[in-house]
Amino acid sequence: PHRASRRPWTAGERDRPMGLFGGTKGRAAKRASEAATKPAPAPRPKPAPSPPAAPPLAPPKPPPPHTDSSSSSNRAPSAPKPALVSPSASANGSPRDSPKTSRRTPGPHLSGLREASKDLKSIVSDTPSPRHDPDVFQSPQESHLHLVQSLKPGEGVYIAAAPSSHSEEAFHRCTVTKVAKTAVSVTLPSGEKKSVPPLEVLPAGSWQPKLSETHDLCALPSLNEATVLAALQHRFSEQAIYTWIANLLVSLNPCQPRDELYGMSAMREFASRDLNKSPPHLYAIAEAAYRGATTESMLYPRSHQAVVVSGESGAGKSVAVKLLSEYLAWRVTRQMDGNDEVRQVGMDVGRVLLLCRPVLEAFGNSTTAHNHNSSRFCKFVSIGMVGGQFDAVTIATYLLERSRIVHHDPATERNFHVFYWLLQAGRPEEMELLPDKASKGHFAYLGGGRAAAETAAETAAAADKMEELRDALAAIGVPAEEQPGLFTLVAAVLQLGNIAFLGDASSGGSRVQYDEPLRLAAQGLGVDPGLLAKYLTNRPVVDRAQRSMEGLDSATEDNDLLKLLSPVEAARCRDSLAKAVYGHLFQWLVRRMNAALAAVRLPRHSGEETGQAAAADSIGLLDIFGFESFAVNSFEQLCINYANERLQQQFNWDIFKAEQAEYAAEGIEWAGIDFVDNQRCLDLIDRKEAMGLLHLLDEECAIQRGTDEKFAQKARERHASHADFEAPKRDQLSFSIRHYAGAVTYLCTGFRDKNKDTLHQDLGALMQTSASALVLALFPTDAPTAPHGARRAKGKGSDKMTTGSQFMTQLASLMRTINATDVHYVRCVKPNTISQPALFQVTHVAHQLRCAGVLEAVRISRMAYPNRMPHAAFVLRYALLLGRDWQAGHAE
């Protein structure tokens, strides 16, 4: 289902091997005439084939965290399995050691077919093999210099524009006046003359961007960063927001509704279209994934599929995933041979899947400095398929930004949407714990007095959002009679934030300042206010497990078993409870979604064949938070940017390394493309043997008297010589990391508390005695009170678990899942920094394209072999050219 066709080259385009058979007829004729007058060149020595398990271009792999390094470095190649999780992926989720099998190669080659295909190639092709083309083996720098030296006066070129506060241009289009070996003289649009070094000249020839010729950037006649930007800018001005780069889709956020691009008529068009001729569109990606997971053919065998949607915050990732989900939900109901029962099941699954979005958006999205509806968690939707219909659909979420509940800048950011919608449009039975005419200014967790007042438009929008949310909750299994209890718990979280503490001179600890917020919070949680106050201001010195071992009553009132907390420590304890309650509520909602999706799945049939079919068909949709860099960056931004680093490495592997490794394994000579690999930055963050920053933070959290200052000092001492680490001299609590998308400075204040982020066991046990059925469901007696799946820290306080370790484990699991699929990439791009329609800021877009490696993806698709055919399919298609005698002798 992948796009393999390319339009013919136009006049003036650089000669490249365009597919299995090499170049054009005109070039072949030129070679033939030259060969008649020149002696034949000496044959090029055949290179030794590279072993598939160790591609020369793959970087050395660091030992994965949390595992024995020896087992990682001596991993034996594993056989392919139909299971979704690949055993050949490393434990830390990084790309495999062995080259990834091309998604366009259906399986092992048949005996003798390689030789037969070579015979056919010599007959079918009208040009020599691409391996004899000297242009192919030039380095990128040599190739560029060759192009520049061939420029003629009057031709167009691009040069980089000098940084200026008065211009958004990244490049100037100039006219060549003279070409020398060491410099190129050009005339700028202003008429100014300038001499430019050859390596800084980007040829454009007479090319001007045209909408009909720029839908695939691989077809650009002059390929460089300037022409790519010019093509995207031209398409955006013509309201064309999607662009192909081979099989990668670039999606420019229009920053306004574009309803005419979507809907039933557009879906029908892509469902019946030849994918090789599909215009760039999200529906084309969804259809390719659907056919890849449900259609079996010699050229494209059925396999696991995944669509990875990535980009910076505000680039339109959530909307893209919504459109992909809508298309797939519609597509499965289009089966012409499906019976009414199967069709109805598909419609029900699609309806429930789409109704999960408002719930996730309400409880997991918020307003940030860059985006009014930013997802503050990562979501992976796995869609199992049987016979082209939905089977098992599950939703997995990763790293909800729970710290946003208690910490955010109300001047530029907000808490999660549900808090504001409830205040503005809640029903009386949903707002029992809230005062009359309550607003966000009444609650510390919403900014208190610093929060701006609601506008009339916000209130009107909130009413519509709450109605949509109530309908969605009912669809996922939270009926109307249970919804007031859910919103009461949301209000209880707000009341927790209003509990303040004062120092108690008589005891040396602290006490609750106001009783009313305590009473309302305890009422919403279904617990006794006195016990809640006790465990907010006191912490057990001996944990519950140790008390049991020593024969002590866990409910003892002895003060020598309790540590009196200062007002600051009590506030941290309060915040931990608020984050735990909200985090458990979010996961409970996800479990309800999965239960609702499972309830409408297709009836399972007995037999191994059905089980195997179900295992072989799956489509994954990954919506992951974008790279972030704010004025003040904390632990959350470090985790988010770490996830984006890992995803960028996966993109590098799929688009760059796997292609080059495949050519090396096949013995095909071609010019490699250099690109920046980010493994070094990943090692700085997560490599255990190098004491990466997250492991260093875990170590500091395990120390009873650890502090943020000591962590910052250890990070500076440990990684002072690292190329991607920088420590500002003036601010001893900060450090900077050079990410693939640019340098980000992190402030270490609060790192330890956010990483520990655990509820002490007596508060967790108190929740397990709640009179609220919902709270009891959130804190079951057989579950730990710390985040699920987190790793226990070493040393004292072994009941503590770290958010960083939890995130590394979850991210590794996610990347192993992605590794086992055929991946379709959607790169979302934000055209400007203010989310304004029809505004294309070239420098901002150029930065995103550089960070995303889009230009290198264009180069590799253009320089390599975009058309591929397995030997078996090639012989089957062209065997008739060898004559009947040969066919009879090879009938088997």
N, C-alpha and C positions, 0 to 999 in steps of 0.2 A: 504493500500500500504506500510505498514511499515514492516521492517524486524523483524520477531519474532522467526525464527528458530535458533537453536544453534547446533553445532556439539557435539557428545557424549564426555563426559569427558574421558581423557586418564588416564592411570595408574599413580598414584602419585598425581593426582589433588585433591584439597581439596573438601570434600563433601559439596555440597550446594543444596538447593531445586532448581531444574532446571525448574520448570514450574508449571502447574496446579496440577500435581499429585505427586510432591515430588521428591525423589532421585532415585537411581539405584536399579536394582534387587539384585545385590550382597550385597548392604547395607541392603536391606530388609531381606535377608536371615540371615544376621548376627544378626539383631535385633530379628528375630524370635527365633534363638537359645538362645540368651541371655534372652529373655522373659520366656523361659521354665524353667530356673534355678533361676530367680530372681522374687521377688514379684512385682506386678504391681505398678507403682508409683501413688501417690495420684493425682487425677485430678487437673489440673491447673485451678484456678478460672477464669471464663470468664470475660474479661475486659468490662467495660461499654463502649458502642460505643461513639466515639467522635463526637460532632456535626459538620456537614460538614462546617458550616459557620465560624468556629473558629478552624482551625487545630492547635494542640499544638505546632508544630514546626515552625509556622509562627511568625515572629517578630512583635512586636506592630507597627502599622502604624502611621507615623507622619502625621499631617494635611498637605494636599497638598498646595503648594504655590498658591497665588492669589485667594484662596477660603476661605469660612468660615470654620473654623476647626470643629465646631460642626456638620455641615452637613456631613463632611467627616467621623467623628468617629461614627456616628449613621446611616450609610448607610444601607439600607435594601437590602437583596439579590434580584437581578433582574433576571427576566426570560430570557432565551437565546433568542436572536434575530438573524435573518438572516443578519442583517446589518453588515457591515465590522467593524464599530467602536463599541466596547463593552461598554455598559453603566455601567458595573460592575467594570471597571477599575477606579482607582483613578485619580483625576484631574492632578496630577503631573506625570502621566504615569507609576507609580510604579505598581508592580503586585497586583492582586486583593486580597481583604480580604478573600474571600471564596476560597476553594481549586479549582484549575483548573481542569475541567473535563478531564479525560484521553482521549487522541486522539484515543485510541484503544477501547473505550466503545461507541457503537453506539446510545444509548438512554436509556430510562427508562426500568427497568426490568419488565417483564410480571408477572401477578399474579400467585403465586404458583411455579414459575420456580426456585426460590432460593432453596426451599425445594427439588424439583425434582432433581436439579443439585447435591445437597448433597447426595441423594440416589445413583445417578449415580456414583458419585466420590468414594463412598465406594466400588462399584462393579468394576469399571474400574481400580482404583489405586491398585498397588501391594505393596504399602508401607504405613505406617501411615502418617497422615497429618504433614506437615512441622512444625506446631506450637508445636509439641511434641518433636522437635529436640533441645536439650539443646544448641548445637553449635550456633544455629541461634540467641539466646538471649544473647550471650556474647557481651560485649562492644568491640569496635575495639581494645583497648589496651589489654584486656584479650585474645581476639582471637589471636592477634599477639604474645603475650607471650606463648600461648599454642603451636603455630606453632614452635617457636624458641626452646622450651623445647623438642620438638619431633625430632629435628635434630639429625642426626647420623654422626659420624666422617667420613670424606671423601666427604660429601655433599657440594654443592656449595652455597655460600651466597654472597651478595653484602654489602659493607660498604661505607660510604661517603668518598670521597677523600679529603684530606686537600687542601685548596686553594693554587694554585701555578701558577706562571707566566710561568712555563716551560711545563705545561700540561693542556690539555683541558678536561681531564677526570673528570666526576662528581662522579663516583663510581668506586671502585675496586672490581673485582670478586675474592673472596678468597675461601679457602678450610677449612672446619671445622675440628679442631683437638680435641676439648673437649667442652662439654656443661655442664655448672653448672647453679645453680639457679640465681646467681648474675652476671655472666659474661660468654662470649663465646670466646674460644681461636680459632684464625684463623691464617692461613698462607697466606700472601700477595703474589701476583705474583712475587715479587722480592725475595721471600724466607724469608722475615722478619716475625717474630712471633708477634702477637698482641692480646691483651685481650680487648673485646668490650662489653659494656653493652647490654643486650638482646634487648632493645627497639631500638638500633641503627643497629641491624642486619636485613637485608632484605633477606629472604630465596629465593633460586633459585633452589634448588635440583639439579637434573642432567639435567635440561632444558637448551637447547641451542637454540637460535632463528633460525627458519627455515621459509623460505618465504611462504611455503604452509600452515603454522600453525599460522601465525601472521597477517592475513588479518583482524581479529577482536580481539582487545585487551581484550575483555571480556573472551576469551577462553584461556588466559594465565594461565598455571597451578600454577604459583607462582605470585601473583598479588601485585606489589609494584612499586614505582617510578623507581627503577633501571631496573626492567624487562621491564617496558613500554618503557623506553629510549633505552634499548638494542634492543627491537623489532623494534622500529622506525628507529634506526640507521642501523640495518641489512637490513630492507626493502629499506631504502634510498640507501644503497650501492648496492643493487640489482636493482636500478632504479624503485622501486615501490614507488610512491609518495603519494598514497592514502591509508588510513587505517580506518577501521570501529571502532567505540566504541559504540556498540549497534546501535542506529540510528543516531549518531553523526559522521560526516566525518572529519577526520584530513587530511589536504592537506599540504604537504611539498613543498615549492617552489623549483623547480629544478634549477632555475636561468639560464635556457637555454631552447630553443624550444624543445617540445616533441610532434611533430606533429603526430607521429605514434600512440599516445593514443587517437586521436580524428578523426573526419571525418565521412563520410556517413556510412561506414561499421560498425564502433563502435556504431553509433546511432541506426542502424537497430537491432544490437544485444541487446541493452538494451530495445528497444521498445517492443521486443517480448519475453523478458526473464521473468522468475518468480522472482519477486523482493526479495522473501525470500532467493534466492540463488545468488543474484547479487554480483559480486566482488565490492570492494570499488572504487567508481568513481563519478565524478560530474554528469555524465549522469544518474547514478542511483538515485541521489537526485532529479534531474529534472524530471525523469520519475515518481518517487514516488509522487512528488508534482502535476504533471499533472494528474495522476490517482486519486489522492485524491480530485482534484477539478472537475473532470469530470465523475467519475465512482461511481455508487451507488450500495452498497451491504449490506448485513446484518452485516458483520463483520466490514466493513469500509464505513460508510456513507460519501457521498459527503460533503465537507466543504471548508471553506476558507483555503488557504495554504499560507505559507510564507517561504522563504529561507533567513536566516540571515547569511551573510558572514562577518566574523570579523577576526581580527588579527592585529599585529603591522604593521607599515608602511614598505612597501617592502615585505610583506609576500605573495603577489599575489592575493589580493582581487579583483582588477579590472579585471584581466584576468579570474578569476573564474566566476564573474558575466557575462562577455562576453561569456564564454563557455555555461553557463546556458541559456542565452538568445538565443544563436544559436541553442541549442538543442530544446527549446520550439518552436522557429520559425519553425524548421523543423518538429517537432512532430505534429503540428496542420495540416500540409498539408498531413499527412499520413493516414487520415481517408479514409477507403476503400469505404464507402458508401456516401461520400460527392460528390455533383455535381461539375461541372467545375467552376461555379460562386463562390461557397463557397471556393473551393480550391484556386482559384485565389486571392480572398480577403485575405485568410490566408497568402498566399505568399507575397502579397503586404504589409500587416501589419508587417510581419516578416522582410521584406526588409527595411522598414522605421525605425523599431525599432533598427535594427543593424546599420543603417546609422546615428542614433542619437549619437552613441558612439564617432565617430571622432570629432563631434562638441563639445560635453561635454569635451572630452579630451583636445582639443585645448584651450578652454576658461576656463576650470576648473582645469586642472592638471599642475603641475610644478615639477621642480627638487628640492629635499630637501637633507639634509645631509645623509639620510638613503635610499633614493629611487629616481631613475631618472625619474619616471613617477607617482608621488604621487597625488592622488585625494585630492584636497583642498576643498571639499564639500561633503555632504552626499546625496545619491541618493536613492529614493525608486520608483521602477517601479511596478505599479499595473496592472495586466493583467486580464481583465474580459473574461470569457469563456462562450460560448453558444454552446451546442452540440459538445464539443471538439474543437471548433474553436475560434480564437480570436474574441472578441467583442469590448469592450471599453478598450483601453490601454492608461494609463496616466503616466507621469513622474513628480515626485515632488522632488525638491532639497531643501537642508537645509544648512544654514550657509556657504555660499561661503566666503572663507578667503580673503575679500576685502583688508584688511590691507597689504597683500603681494604686492599689486600694488605699495605701497609707501615705504614699509619697508621690507627689507630682507638682509641677509648677502651675498654679491656677491661672497665672497670667497668660500662658500660651498653651496649656494642656488641660485635659479633663480626665476624670475617672471613667469607669466603664459606663456605656450608654444607659444601662438599665436603671441606674440610680436616678438620673435626670428624668427619664421618661416616667418613672414611678411618681416622682414629686410633681410633675406637671400634668399628668393624665391618669393618675391612679384612682381607683374606685374607693369608696369609704371602707369597705371590708378589707381592702388591701393595704390601707394606711392607718390601721389602728394604733401603731406605735409612733406615728408621726404627728406633730402638733398641727393645728389648723393653720392653713395658708403657709405651710412650711416651704421654704425655698432652699436652694443649695447654700446660701449664706448662713444657714442655721447649723451646718454640719462641718466639723473639722476635716473630715475625709474628703469633702468637696471643695475645700479651700477656705471655708469660713468667711470672714469679712473681706478677704481678697478676691472672692469669686464674683464675677460680673453678673448682673441681673439678667433674667431670662427675657428674651424678646417675644413679641406676639407670634412671629413666624415660628420660633422654636417651640412654643407651646402648642400651636396648631399641628406642627409636624409630629410632636410627641404623642398627640392623641391618635393619629393614624398608626404610628409605630406600635403603640401599646395594643391596639386592636389586632394588628398583624401578629404581634407576639403572642397574644392570647390564643388566636386561632392555631398558630404553629405549635404552641405547647399542647393543645388538645390533640393535634395530629401525632405528636410523638409519645402520647400516653400519659400526659398530665391533664386530667379532666378539669372542667371548670370548677368543681367543688374543691379540688386540691390546690388550685392556683393561689387563693388568698394566703394559704400557709407558706407557699414559696415566696411570695412578695413580702410577707411578714418577716421572713428570715433575712431578706435583703435589707429591710428597714432596721432589723436588729444589728446588722453590720454597721450601719450608719450611726446608731446609738452607741455602739462600742467605741467609736471614734470620739464621742463627746465625753467619755469618762476621763476625768482629770484626776491627778494625784498630787497630794501635798506631803511634805516631810513630817514625820511624827517624832517630835523631840523626846517623848517619853519612852518610846520603844527603839528609836534609832532607825526605824524603817519608814514606811509610807502608809497613807490612808487615802480612801476615795474622797474627793472634794465635794462632789454633788451627788445626792442619792437618786435623783430622778432619772438621769441617763442610765445609771446602774440598774434601776428597777425595770425600765423599759427593755434594756438589752437582755436582762435575765428572763423577762417575760417572753420575749421572742425566741430565746434559746430553750425555754422550758426548764430552767434550773433555778435553784434557790439563790436569791441575791446575796445572802450572807456568804454562802460557799463560793460564789463567783468572786466576791470581793476578796475573800481569803486567799484564793489561789492566784489572783492577779497581783497581790502584794506580798506573797510568800512563795518560795520555791523549795521543794524538798531537797535536803542535803543528801539523803540516801534514796536512790531510785526505788521504784516499786518492786522490781525483781529482787533487789538486794534485801529489802525489807522482808519479803516472803522467805528468803533463804535464812534470815536471821530470826525468824519467828515473830516479827513485829506486825502489829495491826496496821494495815495500810491507811486506815481512817483515824489513826491516833492523833490526839490533840497536843502531844508533847512538843513544846516549842523548840527543843533541842534537835528535832528532826526537820525543822523548817528554817530556811534562810530568809531573813527579812530583806526585802528589796527596796532600793532607793526609788524615788519618783521616776527617775530616768529608766531604771530597770523595769519598773512596773509598767511604764508606757510601752516598752518593747514587748513585754509579755502580753499586754492588751493587743498590740498590733499583730503579734504572732497568732493570737486567737482569731482575729478578724480575717487574716489571710488564710488561715486553715479552714474556717467555715466557708468562705467564698470559694476557695479552691476545691474543696470537697463538693460543694454545690455544683460547680461547673462540671466536674467529672461525673456526678450523678446524672446531670442532664445528658451528657454524652452517652452514658449507659442506657438511659431511656431511649435515646435516638436509635442506638444499635438494636435494642429490643424491639422497637417499632418496625425497624427495617427487616429484622429477622422474622417478624410475625407475618409479613406479606410476601415472603419469598416463595419461589416455586416449590411444589411438593417434590421431595427427593425420591428417586427410584432406586431400587436395589440393583446390585451388580457392580462390578469393578469398572466397567466401561463408562458408566455415568459418573462415577467418582473421578476417573481420570480426566474426563472432559471438563468437569468443573475445576479441577486443579490446573488445567492447561489454559483456561480462559480467564483473564483478569485485566482490568484497566485501573490504574492508579492515578489520582489527581492530587498533586502536591501544591499547596498554597503556603509558601514560607515567607516569613517577614523579611522585609528588605533591609539592606545595609543602612545603618544609622550613624549619624555624627551630629551631635548637638553642641550647644555652648558648654554644657556640663554633661559629661558622660559617666555613667556609673556601672555597676555590676551587670545590670540588665543589658546595656548596650554591648558589653564585652561578650555576653552569651549570644546575643543576636548576631553580632559581627563574626563571631566564631562559627556559627551555623552557616553564614553566608560564605565564609572562607572554605568550609568543607564542601558546600554546594558548588562553588567555583572550581574547586579541584576536580569534582566529578564532571563538570562541564568541560574542563580542559582535557580530561581523559577521553570522554566520548567524542569530542569534536576533533581534537588534535592527536593525542597519543595513540588512541586505538587505530586511527587511520594510518599513521606512520608505522606503527608496529605491524599492522596487517600487510603493508607493502614490503616491509623488511622480511616478514615470515614467508611471503610469496616470492621473494627474490626479485622484486621489481625495483629498478633503480629510478630514483627521482630526487629532486632537491627538497631537503627537509626545511621546515619553517621553524624559526626560533620564536619561542614565546616565554613569558615569565611564569614559572611554576611557583605556587605559593606553599609548597610543603614546608619550607623553612619557617614561614609565619605560623603554620599549624603546629609545628614542633614547639615553637615558643609558647603556645597556649596550652597544648594538651599532652605533650610527650612526657611520660612518667620518668623515663631514665634521665632526661635532661631537666627534670624538676620544672616542668612547664608551669605557667602562672596559675592555672586552676588547681594543680596538685600542690603548688606552694601555698595557695590559699587554704586548701584542705588541711595542710600541716599546721598552719597558724590557727585554724579553727579548733584543732584538737588540743591546743595548748590552753590551759585554764586561764592564764594571764596574757593571752595573745591580744594584740591590738592592731588596728588598721595601720598605725604608724610603723609597727614592726614588720608587717607584711610588705609595705611599700619599701622599707629599707632592705629587706631580704630580696625583693624583686630587683632592686637596683644593683645589689651586690652580685646576685646570681647571674643576671643577664646583661650586665653592663657592656659586654663586648659583642652582644648579638646584633647582627646587622639590621634587624627589624625592630629593635627596642631602643628607645631614647628616654632619658630621664631629665626633665627640666631642672636646672640648678636652683631656680628661685622657689619653686613649689615642691617641697620634699614629699608631699602626699600624692603626687601625680606621676604618671608615666605615659609615654606615647608608644603606639604600635603602628608600624607601617603595613597596613592592610593592602590587599590587591586593589581596593577602591580609593586608597589614600590614607594618610596618617590620621589617627584619632587619639586624642588625649583623654585619659581616664582618671577621674578623681577617686581615690581609694576610700574616702570617707563612707562608712556603712557597708563596706565589702564583707566583713566578717559576719555581721548580723544578717545580711541578705543571703549569704551562702549557707549559714546554719539554718535560719528560717524554719525552726522546728518548735513544736508545741510541747511544753514539758508534760510529763505523763499524767500528773494529777489533774491538769486542766482537760486533757483528753479523756481521762476517766470520768470527769464530771459531765462531759458531753454525753457519755455513754449511759448516764442515769437520767437523761432528759425526759420530760413528759411529752415532748413533741415527737411524733412518729417520723417526721422528715429528718430531724436532727439525729435520731437513732439510726436512720438509714445512712446518714452521712458518716457516722462514727460507729461502725459495727464493733461489737465486743471482740471479734476474732481478728481484727485488723490493727496494725500498728498506727500510732497517731502521727507518725512522720510521713512525708511524701512517699508514695508508692514507688518502688524500684530504685530508691537511692542507696548509695553505698555507705556503710557505717564507717565513721572516722575512727582512726586509731587512737589509742591512749585513753586518758581519763574521759569520762562522759561518753562511753561508747554507745549510749542510746541516741547520740546526735547523728544526724544524717545531713549530707550536704547537697545543696541545690546544684552546684557545679558538677559533682559526680553523677547525679541523676541525669543532668542534661547531656553529659558526655555519653552515658550509656544509651539513652533514648536516641540521640543523634546517630550513634554508631549503628543501632538497629535500623533506623530509617535509611541510612545510606546503603546498608547491606540489601535492603529491600529494593532500593532503586537500582543497585548494581545488577540485580537478577532480571531486569526488564529491558525491553527495547524502549529507549527514551525519546520522546518528542519534546523539544524545548520551545518555550515561548518566552522571549525576552521583552518584558514590559519597560517602556521608556517614558519618562516624564518630560514633556517638551519644554516646560519652564518651571521656575521655582515658586510661582504664585498661583498655579492651577487655573490659569486664565485661558479661555478658548482662543484658537487662532493665533497663538503666540509661540513662536519657535525660537528658543534661545540656543544658538548654535554652540556656544562654549559649554553650556550645561549638558546638552545632548552628547557633545563630543566626549565629555568626561565619562558619561555613563557607558558609551560605546567602548571606550578604552578599557574601562573597568570590566565590562562584560566579555571582552575578547572577541567582539563581533567582527572587527576587521580581519583578525587572523582566521576566523571561520570562513570569511569570504575568500581569502587567499588560498586556503587549503582546498576548498571546493573547486576553485578555478584552476589551480595548478595540478591537481591530482586527477583521478579517473572518476568522474561523476557517474558514468554509466557502468554497471557491473552485471555480469551474468555468470552463474555457476557453470562449470564445464558440462554437466549433464544437460542443463537447459540449452546451452549453446549448441551442443551436438544435435540434440533433438530438433532444434529449429533449423539448422543449416546443413544437416547431413545430406540432403538431396543434391547439394552442389558437388559432392564427391562422386556421384554416379551410382548406378544401381549395383555394380559389382562390389564396390566398397560397402554399401549398405547391407548387401546380402552377407558379406563376411563379418559384419559387426552387428548382426541383428540382435544378438543377446544383449 
